[in-house]
Amino acid sequence: MNAHTHRVPFEADTYWGECALCGIEQSFVRDQIAIRESYRCSNCKALLREREQARALVRFFGRGKYTSVAALCKDRTFNELSIYEPGTSGAFRQYLRTLPGYRQSAFYAEGERHKGTDEVPHETLEALTFDAEQFDLVMSSDILEHVRRPQAALREVYRVLRPGGVHLLTLPLQEPVPEKTIWRVDVSGTKDEFLLPPRYHGDGRGGRSLVYADFGRDLLETLEAVGYVSGFIRPDTSSVIANRIVTVIAIRVC
Protein backbone atom coordinates (compact mmCIF):
# COMPACT_ATOMS: atom_id res chain seq x y z
CA MET A 1 0.00 0.00 0.00
CA ASN A 2 1.53 3.36 -1.01
CA ALA A 3 1.31 6.69 0.75
CA HIS A 4 -1.49 7.90 -1.51
CA THR A 5 -3.86 5.09 -0.63
CA HIS A 6 -3.23 4.97 3.11
CA ARG A 7 -4.73 7.92 5.00
CA VAL A 8 -5.15 8.43 8.71
CA PRO A 9 -8.89 8.80 9.35
CA PHE A 10 -10.19 12.10 10.71
CA GLU A 11 -13.57 13.66 11.40
CA ALA A 12 -14.93 15.46 8.33
CA ASP A 13 -15.87 19.08 8.89
CA THR A 14 -17.02 22.10 6.89
CA TYR A 15 -18.03 25.63 7.79
CA TRP A 16 -19.01 28.80 5.92
CA GLY A 17 -17.20 32.06 6.44
CA GLU A 18 -15.11 34.91 5.06
CA CYS A 19 -11.38 34.52 4.52
CA ALA A 20 -9.65 37.10 6.72
CA LEU A 21 -6.82 37.35 4.20
CA CYS A 22 -8.50 37.79 0.79
CA GLY A 23 -12.05 38.58 1.94
CA ILE A 24 -13.81 35.93 -0.16
CA GLU A 25 -16.80 34.19 1.42
CA GLN A 26 -16.80 30.46 0.90
CA SER A 27 -17.07 27.01 2.42
CA PHE A 28 -13.94 25.91 4.29
CA VAL A 29 -13.36 22.16 4.28
CA ARG A 30 -11.16 20.10 6.54
CA ASP A 31 -9.08 17.91 4.24
CA GLN A 32 -6.47 16.40 6.57
CA ILE A 33 -5.94 15.38 10.18
CA ALA A 34 -3.84 18.46 11.07
CA ILE A 35 -6.48 21.07 11.92
CA ARG A 36 -4.19 24.10 11.68
CA GLU A 37 -2.94 23.07 8.23
CA SER A 38 -6.42 22.45 6.85
CA TYR A 39 -9.54 24.43 5.85
CA ARG A 40 -7.57 26.06 3.03
CA CYS A 41 -9.00 29.13 1.27
CA SER A 42 -9.91 28.26 -2.31
CA ASN A 43 -8.84 31.72 -3.49
CA CYS A 44 -5.63 32.81 -1.69
CA LYS A 45 -4.74 29.30 -0.40
CA ALA A 46 -4.39 30.49 3.21
CA LEU A 47 -4.47 27.75 5.85
CA LEU A 48 -6.67 28.00 8.93
CA ARG A 49 -3.76 29.11 11.13
CA GLU A 50 -2.87 31.85 8.62
CA ARG A 51 -6.45 33.08 8.35
CA GLU A 52 -6.77 33.25 12.12
CA GLN A 53 -3.52 35.19 12.36
CA ALA A 54 -4.94 37.48 9.68
CA ARG A 55 -8.17 37.92 11.63
CA ALA A 56 -6.19 38.96 14.70
CA LEU A 57 -4.21 41.43 12.58
CA VAL A 58 -7.35 43.01 11.14
CA ARG A 59 -9.05 43.20 14.54
CA PHE A 60 -6.06 44.98 16.11
CA PHE A 61 -5.15 47.39 13.29
CA GLY A 62 -8.39 47.70 11.33
CA ARG A 63 -10.21 50.06 13.74
CA GLY A 64 -13.43 48.15 13.04
CA LYS A 65 -13.45 49.23 9.39
CA TYR A 66 -12.16 46.08 7.65
CA THR A 67 -12.65 42.33 7.68
CA SER A 68 -9.68 41.20 5.55
CA VAL A 69 -5.97 41.88 5.12
CA ALA A 70 -6.58 42.61 1.43
CA ALA A 71 -8.83 45.51 2.40
CA LEU A 72 -6.64 46.62 5.32
CA CYS A 73 -3.60 46.94 3.02
CA LYS A 74 -5.42 49.73 1.16
CA ASP A 75 -5.79 51.75 4.35
CA ARG A 76 -3.56 54.84 4.50
CA THR A 77 -2.80 54.52 8.22
CA PHE A 78 -1.86 50.85 7.92
CA ASN A 79 0.36 51.68 4.93
CA GLU A 80 2.42 53.94 7.17
CA LEU A 81 3.35 51.12 9.56
CA SER A 82 6.74 49.43 9.69
CA ILE A 83 6.22 45.65 9.46
CA TYR A 84 8.65 42.76 9.78
CA GLU A 85 7.91 39.17 8.83
CA PRO A 86 10.65 36.54 9.22
CA GLY A 87 10.33 33.66 6.79
CA THR A 88 9.72 33.37 3.06
CA SER A 89 6.66 31.16 2.70
CA GLY A 90 3.00 31.56 3.51
CA ALA A 91 -0.07 33.43 2.33
CA PHE A 92 0.60 36.87 3.84
CA ARG A 93 3.36 37.99 1.51
CA GLN A 94 1.12 38.37 -1.53
CA TYR A 95 -0.56 41.27 0.33
CA LEU A 96 2.03 42.68 2.73
CA ARG A 97 4.89 42.87 0.21
CA THR A 98 3.12 45.76 -1.55
CA LEU A 99 3.42 47.95 1.55
CA PRO A 100 6.28 50.49 1.69
CA GLY A 101 7.23 49.61 5.29
CA TYR A 102 7.29 45.84 4.87
CA ARG A 103 10.49 43.89 5.53
CA GLN A 104 11.10 40.16 5.45
CA SER A 105 14.05 37.86 6.03
CA ALA A 106 15.16 34.24 5.83
CA PHE A 107 17.24 32.08 8.13
CA TYR A 108 20.20 30.26 6.56
CA ALA A 109 22.62 27.85 8.16
CA GLU A 110 26.14 29.18 8.61
CA GLY A 111 27.44 27.68 5.36
CA GLU A 112 24.53 29.09 3.35
CA ARG A 113 24.49 32.72 4.47
CA HIS A 114 25.55 33.78 0.98
CA LYS A 115 22.05 32.89 -0.24
CA GLY A 116 20.62 35.94 1.49
CA THR A 117 19.75 38.93 -0.71
CA ASP A 118 19.19 42.64 -0.16
CA GLU A 119 15.45 42.02 -0.47
CA VAL A 120 15.42 38.90 1.72
CA PRO A 121 18.52 39.03 3.96
CA HIS A 122 19.60 36.45 6.50
CA GLU A 123 18.35 37.11 10.04
CA THR A 124 18.16 35.08 13.19
CA LEU A 125 15.50 36.00 15.73
CA GLU A 126 17.98 35.44 18.55
CA ALA A 127 20.18 38.33 17.35
CA LEU A 128 18.35 40.66 14.96
CA THR A 129 20.37 43.33 13.16
CA PHE A 130 17.55 45.91 13.16
CA ASP A 131 17.59 49.09 15.22
CA ALA A 132 15.69 49.26 18.49
CA GLU A 133 12.05 50.35 18.27
CA GLN A 134 11.99 50.03 14.48
CA PHE A 135 8.73 48.12 13.86
CA ASP A 136 5.06 48.52 14.64
CA LEU A 137 4.24 44.90 13.83
CA VAL A 138 6.15 41.62 13.74
CA MET A 139 4.44 38.57 12.21
CA SER A 140 6.03 35.18 12.92
CA SER A 141 4.32 32.05 11.66
CA ASP A 142 5.30 28.69 13.17
CA ILE A 143 8.90 29.84 13.71
CA LEU A 144 9.49 30.13 17.46
CA GLU A 145 9.44 26.36 18.06
CA HIS A 146 12.43 26.08 15.68
CA VAL A 147 14.54 28.71 17.44
CA ARG A 148 17.32 27.31 19.62
CA ARG A 149 16.82 29.88 22.35
CA PRO A 150 13.24 31.15 22.03
CA GLN A 151 13.46 33.40 25.09
CA ALA A 152 16.27 35.32 23.42
CA ALA A 153 14.16 35.62 20.27
CA LEU A 154 11.23 37.04 22.20
CA ARG A 155 13.52 39.59 23.84
CA GLU A 156 14.92 40.60 20.44
CA VAL A 157 11.47 41.05 18.94
CA TYR A 158 10.54 43.14 21.98
CA ARG A 159 13.64 45.28 21.42
CA VAL A 160 12.82 46.04 17.77
CA LEU A 161 9.13 46.76 18.45
CA ARG A 162 8.05 50.29 19.17
CA PRO A 163 6.02 50.95 22.32
CA GLY A 164 2.51 49.83 21.46
CA GLY A 165 3.88 47.49 18.82
CA VAL A 166 2.46 44.02 18.30
CA HIS A 167 4.00 40.59 17.82
CA LEU A 168 1.44 38.24 16.27
CA LEU A 169 2.67 34.67 16.27
CA THR A 170 1.38 31.23 15.46
CA LEU A 171 2.71 28.05 17.03
CA PRO A 172 1.58 24.41 16.94
CA LEU A 173 -0.98 25.09 19.66
CA GLN A 174 -4.58 24.00 19.91
CA GLU A 175 -7.07 23.24 22.65
CA PRO A 176 -6.60 21.65 25.04
CA VAL A 177 -3.35 23.64 25.34
CA PRO A 178 -0.94 21.84 27.72
CA GLU A 179 -0.01 23.78 30.83
CA LYS A 180 3.76 23.40 30.52
CA THR A 181 6.23 23.66 27.66
CA ILE A 182 8.10 20.44 26.87
CA TRP A 183 11.73 21.08 25.98
CA ARG A 184 12.85 18.58 23.38
CA VAL A 185 16.50 19.68 23.24
CA ASP A 186 18.98 20.76 25.89
CA VAL A 187 20.75 23.88 24.57
CA SER A 188 22.68 24.75 27.73
CA GLY A 189 25.94 23.78 26.03
CA THR A 190 27.41 24.58 22.63
CA LYS A 191 25.91 21.46 21.09
CA ASP A 192 22.32 20.26 21.02
CA GLU A 193 21.59 17.39 23.39
CA PHE A 194 18.36 15.61 22.60
CA LEU A 195 15.98 15.06 25.51
CA LEU A 196 13.37 13.44 23.27
CA PRO A 197 13.54 11.82 19.82
CA PRO A 198 14.27 14.49 17.21
CA ARG A 199 11.23 16.00 15.51
CA TYR A 200 11.34 18.07 12.34
CA HIS A 201 8.90 20.26 10.42
CA GLY A 202 9.15 21.45 6.85
CA ASP A 203 10.96 24.77 6.51
CA GLY A 204 8.99 26.11 3.53
CA ARG A 205 12.00 25.80 1.24
CA GLY A 206 11.99 22.05 0.71
CA GLY A 207 14.12 21.31 3.77
CA ARG A 208 13.30 20.61 7.39
CA SER A 209 13.71 22.41 10.70
CA LEU A 210 14.34 20.89 14.12
CA VAL A 211 11.68 21.41 16.78
CA TYR A 212 13.26 22.60 20.03
CA ALA A 213 10.11 22.94 22.12
CA ASP A 214 6.47 21.93 22.29
CA PHE A 215 5.02 25.08 23.82
CA GLY A 216 2.33 25.17 26.46
CA ARG A 217 0.21 27.76 28.25
CA ASP A 218 3.27 28.89 30.22
CA LEU A 219 4.45 30.66 27.05
CA LEU A 220 2.27 33.56 28.19
CA GLU A 221 4.29 33.75 31.41
CA THR A 222 7.50 33.83 29.38
CA LEU A 223 6.14 36.65 27.22
CA GLU A 224 5.05 38.66 30.23
CA ALA A 225 8.45 38.17 31.89
CA VAL A 226 10.02 39.82 28.82
CA GLY A 227 7.63 42.77 29.20
CA TYR A 228 4.76 42.01 26.85
CA VAL A 229 1.06 41.99 27.59
CA SER A 230 -0.02 38.76 25.95
CA GLY A 231 -2.90 36.41 25.39
CA PHE A 232 -4.46 33.71 23.25
CA ILE A 233 -6.92 34.53 20.47
CA ARG A 234 -9.32 31.80 19.44
CA PRO A 235 -11.48 31.46 16.31
CA ASP A 236 -15.16 32.33 16.27
CA THR A 237 -16.46 30.02 13.54
CA SER A 238 -19.41 27.65 13.51
CA SER A 239 -16.97 24.72 13.63
CA VAL A 240 -16.15 23.28 17.05
CA ILE A 241 -13.11 21.58 15.51
CA ALA A 242 -11.69 24.69 13.80
CA ASN A 243 -12.25 26.71 16.99
CA ARG A 244 -9.63 24.61 18.78
CA ILE A 245 -6.62 26.42 17.30
CA VAL A 246 -4.84 29.29 19.05
CA THR A 247 -3.14 32.49 17.87
CA VAL A 248 -0.80 34.36 20.23
CA ILE A 249 -0.73 38.15 20.56
CA ALA A 250 2.02 39.95 22.45
CA ILE A 251 2.02 43.74 22.83
CA ARG A 252 4.93 45.90 23.91
CA VAL A 253 3.17 48.46 26.06
CA CYS A 254 6.15 50.64 26.98
Buried (B, 14 or more C-beta within 10 A) or exposed (E): EEEEEEEEEBEEBBBEBBBBBBBBEEEBEBBEEBBBBBBBBEBBBBBBBBBBBBBBBBBBBBEEEBBBBBBBBEBEEBBEBBBBBBBBEBBBBBBBBEBEBBBBBBBBEEEEEEEBEEEBBBBBBBEBEBEEBBBBBBBBBBBBBBBBBBBBBBBBBBBBBBEEBBBBBBBBBBEEBEEEBEBBBEBEEEEBEEEEEEBEEEBBBEEEBBBBBBBBBEBBEBBEEBBBEBBBBBBEBEBEBBBBBBBBBBBBEE
